[in-house]
Amino acid sequence: MGQVASSVDNTMMESFWSTMQRELLERDTWETKAELAAAIFEWIEAFFIPVRRHTSIGNVSPIELEVSFEAHVRDLLA
């Protein structure tokens, strides 16, 4: 953990919230809190984690990275 009041400690979460704000929350409205909660869950579990490109892994999605890794392993074992 970092020091108290260190601005770099929250960088990743601030980036996440900013991305969610732009890509989900500013694009639609919801009638109930349950609908909003379901939309946030869907966005995180079905898009943000598996599909969205991540700069930390070469600007590819985790699914693309996994598929290319599995192909590489198959080539090595063949």
CNS distance restraints for C-alpha pairs under 8 A (distance, minus, plus):
assign (resid   1 and name CA) (resid   9 and name CA) 7.80 0.50 0.50
assign (resid   2 and name CA) (resid   6 and name CA) 6.69 0.50 0.50
assign (resid   2 and name CA) (resid   9 and name CA) 6.23 0.50 0.50
assign (resid   7 and name CA) (resid  11 and name CA) 7.13 0.50 0.50
assign (resid  10 and name CA) (resid  14 and name CA) 5.95 0.50 0.50
assign (resid  11 and name CA) (resid  15 and name CA) 6.13 0.50 0.50
assign (resid  12 and name CA) (resid  16 and name CA) 6.23 0.50 0.50
assign (resid  13 and name CA) (resid  17 and name CA) 6.13 0.50 0.50
assign (resid  14 and name CA) (resid  18 and name CA) 6.04 0.50 0.50
assign (resid  15 and name CA) (resid  19 and name CA) 6.13 0.50 0.50
assign (resid  16 and name CA) (resid  20 and name CA) 6.17 0.50 0.50
assign (resid  17 and name CA) (resid  21 and name CA) 5.99 0.50 0.50
assign (resid  18 and name CA) (resid  22 and name CA) 6.30 0.50 0.50
assign (resid  19 and name CA) (resid  23 and name CA) 5.91 0.50 0.50
assign (resid  20 and name CA) (resid  24 and name CA) 5.40 0.50 0.50
assign (resid  20 and name CA) (resid  25 and name CA) 6.51 0.50 0.50
assign (resid  21 and name CA) (resid  25 and name CA) 4.81 0.50 0.50
assign (resid  21 and name CA) (resid  26 and name CA) 5.96 0.50 0.50
assign (resid  22 and name CA) (resid  26 and name CA) 5.67 0.50 0.50
assign (resid  22 and name CA) (resid  27 and name CA) 7.53 0.50 0.50
assign (resid  23 and name CA) (resid  27 and name CA) 6.86 0.50 0.50
assign (resid  24 and name CA) (resid  28 and name CA) 6.99 0.50 0.50
assign (resid  24 and name CA) (resid  40 and name CA) 7.73 0.50 0.50
assign (resid  24 and name CA) (resid  43 and name CA) 7.42 0.50 0.50
assign (resid  25 and name CA) (resid  29 and name CA) 7.49 0.50 0.50
assign (resid  30 and name CA) (resid  35 and name CA) 5.99 0.50 0.50
assign (resid  30 and name CA) (resid  36 and name CA) 5.76 0.50 0.50
assign (resid  31 and name CA) (resid  35 and name CA) 6.77 0.50 0.50
assign (resid  31 and name CA) (resid  36 and name CA) 7.89 0.50 0.50
assign (resid  32 and name CA) (resid  36 and name CA) 6.48 0.50 0.50
assign (resid  33 and name CA) (resid  37 and name CA) 6.02 0.50 0.50
assign (resid  34 and name CA) (resid  38 and name CA) 6.11 0.50 0.50
assign (resid  35 and name CA) (resid  39 and name CA) 6.14 0.50 0.50
assign (resid  36 and name CA) (resid  40 and name CA) 6.16 0.50 0.50
assign (resid  37 and name CA) (resid  41 and name CA) 6.12 0.50 0.50
assign (resid  38 and name CA) (resid  42 and name CA) 6.03 0.50 0.50
assign (resid  39 and name CA) (resid  43 and name CA) 6.06 0.50 0.50
assign (resid  40 and name CA) (resid  44 and name CA) 6.17 0.50 0.50
assign (resid  41 and name CA) (resid  45 and name CA) 5.95 0.50 0.50
assign (resid  42 and name CA) (resid  46 and name CA) 5.34 0.50 0.50
assign (resid  42 and name CA) (resid  47 and name CA) 7.27 0.50 0.50
assign (resid  43 and name CA) (resid  47 and name CA) 5.19 0.50 0.50
assign (resid  43 and name CA) (resid  48 and name CA) 6.05 0.50 0.50
assign (resid  44 and name CA) (resid  48 and name CA) 4.74 0.50 0.50
assign (resid  44 and name CA) (resid  49 and name CA) 5.96 0.50 0.50
assign (resid  45 and name CA) (resid  49 and name CA) 5.88 0.50 0.50
assign (resid  45 and name CA) (resid  50 and name CA) 7.16 0.50 0.50
assign (resid  46 and name CA) (resid  50 and name CA) 6.43 0.50 0.50
assign (resid  46 and name CA) (resid  51 and name CA) 7.24 0.50 0.50
assign (resid  47 and name CA) (resid  51 and name CA) 4.94 0.50 0.50
assign (resid  47 and name CA) (resid  52 and name CA) 5.88 0.50 0.50
assign (resid  48 and name CA) (resid  52 and name CA) 5.06 0.50 0.50
assign (resid  49 and name CA) (resid  62 and name CA) 7.46 0.50 0.50
assign (resid  50 and name CA) (resid  61 and name CA) 6.45 0.50 0.50
assign (resid  50 and name CA) (resid  62 and name CA) 5.43 0.50 0.50
assign (resid  50 and name CA) (resid  63 and name CA) 5.84 0.50 0.50
assign (resid  51 and name CA) (resid  61 and name CA) 5.14 0.50 0.50
assign (resid  51 and name CA) (resid  62 and name CA) 6.52 0.50 0.50
assign (resid  51 and name CA) (resid  63 and name CA) 6.44 0.50 0.50
assign (resid  52 and name CA) (resid  60 and name CA) 7.72 0.50 0.50
assign (resid  52 and name CA) (resid  61 and name CA) 5.37 0.50 0.50
assign (resid  52 and name CA) (resid  62 and name CA) 7.77 0.50 0.50
assign (resid  53 and name CA) (resid  59 and name CA) 5.25 0.50 0.50
assign (resid  53 and name CA) (resid  60 and name CA) 4.60 0.50 0.50
assign (resid  53 and name CA) (resid  61 and name CA) 4.17 0.50 0.50
assign (resid  53 and name CA) (resid  62 and name CA) 7.36 0.50 0.50
assign (resid  54 and name CA) (resid  58 and name CA) 6.91 0.50 0.50
assign (resid  54 and name CA) (resid  59 and name CA) 4.92 0.50 0.50
assign (resid  54 and name CA) (resid  60 and name CA) 5.77 0.50 0.50
assign (resid  54 and name CA) (resid  61 and name CA) 5.95 0.50 0.50
assign (resid  54 and name CA) (resid  62 and name CA) 7.58 0.50 0.50
assign (resid  55 and name CA) (resid  59 and name CA) 4.23 0.50 0.50
assign (resid  55 and name CA) (resid  60 and name CA) 7.18 0.50 0.50
assign (resid  57 and name CA) (resid  61 and name CA) 7.87 0.50 0.50
assign (resid  57 and name CA) (resid  62 and name CA) 7.84 0.50 0.50
assign (resid  57 and name CA) (resid  65 and name CA) 7.79 0.50 0.50
assign (resid  60 and name CA) (resid  64 and name CA) 6.22 0.50 0.50
assign (resid  60 and name CA) (resid  65 and name CA) 6.48 0.50 0.50
assign (resid  61 and name CA) (resid  65 and name CA) 6.24 0.50 0.50
assign (resid  62 and name CA) (resid  66 and name CA) 6.09 0.50 0.50
assign (resid  63 and name CA) (resid  67 and name CA) 6.19 0.50 0.50
assign (resid  64 and name CA) (resid  68 and name CA) 6.17 0.50 0.50
assign (resid  65 and name CA) (resid  69 and name CA) 6.08 0.50 0.50
assign (resid  66 and name CA) (resid  70 and name CA) 6.13 0.50 0.50
assign (resid  67 and name CA) (resid  71 and name CA) 6.22 0.50 0.50
assign (resid  68 and name CA) (resid  72 and name CA) 6.13 0.50 0.50
assign (resid  69 and name CA) (resid  73 and name CA) 6.22 0.50 0.50
assign (resid  70 and name CA) (resid  74 and name CA) 6.17 0.50 0.50
assign (resid  71 and name CA) (resid  75 and name CA) 6.20 0.50 0.50
assign (resid  72 and name CA) (resid  76 and name CA) 6.28 0.50 0.50
assign (resid  73 and name CA) (resid  77 and name CA) 6.20 0.50 0.50
assign (resid  74 and name CA) (resid  78 and name CA) 6.06 0.50 0.50
